[in-house]
Amino acid sequence: MKIAILGTGVLATVYGAMLARAGHEVVLLGRPAAVRRVAASPARLTGALDATQQLQAETVPHWVRRNGSADLLLVCTKAITTEEQLAPLRGARLGGAASFQNGVLKDGYLAQVVGVDRVITAETMLSAALTGEGVVVVTKGAALLSGPADPVPFARALQSAGLPVDISDDPASLVWSKASIVAAGFGVSCLSRQPAQGIFPSPLLAGLFLDLVEEVGGVAAALGVQLRDYPALPAGTFMAQSREDNLSLLRDLGRQLQSAPAPQRVSMLQDLEAGRPLEVEEVLGGMTAQAERAGVSTPTLHFCYRLLSGLEELRSK
């Protein structure tokens, strides 16, 4: 399969390295400095995945002029300025597109580039972090795929690379189920500065996590979408079980994570600790806007959004 991956960060590196090692034709698309960095040394993965793979990389304008053709565009960049990132790819010849970005807006942006019928709804539960030595430590999680475009060819490519895949028949449920966990993880982790191992054993922090899941689930329900369970994504269970049972579930998950090869820090917490821009507006802001349009009260979600937006504003001055 011929795959162009927009992005050169940790997520793009993991998927790019594994797909290229499996024999797929992969190119990472990024800025000139990032392209030079990718070319300088092979990607090295450890943890749940073990691979060393030299990757090909080009700038978007050069790739579009030189080739500009792929069976699939896979977006692995941060959700910040997504429309601007995708604009130069409107001239590319793309069989389809999928995005592993966070939030509920991403598929709409892809549809503007390739058309609604060529969008594969995609989520990833893979967790990875870059060490100081340039090695990516990976905790393997499933890629979750759905329509409207046929996800099977992409699923087969991922499976050929040794990456687990689950296919859903409900794109909206998949997006909102992941969004509920993302809102909870981002909000609690960034405000507490704790990885998952520190959040889930704490009744107060775990309770806040559940509050956020329930609020986002309420927004989804107002839109006619029901949260469901997916591999490593028990959103449906959180909505159906009692608070006591959910707290017990999170405590058990926290104990399981103690054996993980690295602390499970969500991507926004990693960005916060590294001083990088945060996806507050694109992810949490997108959800609060949907809540307001649906007339659903989400006080905890709004609090996290406003506080993190304020912190981001102060950091940018």
ABEGO torsion letter per residue (X at the ends): XBBBBBEABAAAAAAAAAAAAAGBBBBBBBBAAAAAAAAABBBBBBEABBBBBBBBBBBAAAAAAAAGBBABBBBABBABGAAAAAAAAAABBBABBBBABBEAAAAAAAAAAAEAAABBBBBBABBBBBBAAGBBBBBBBBBBBBOABBAAAAAAAAAAAGBBBBBBABAAAAAAAAAAAAAAAAAAAAAAGBBAAAAAABAAAAAAAAAAAAAAAAAAAAAGBBBBBBBGBAAAAAAABBAAAAAAAAAAAAAAAAABABBBBBAAAAAAAAGBBBAAAAAAAAAAAAAAAAGBBBAAAAAAAAAAAAAAAAAAX
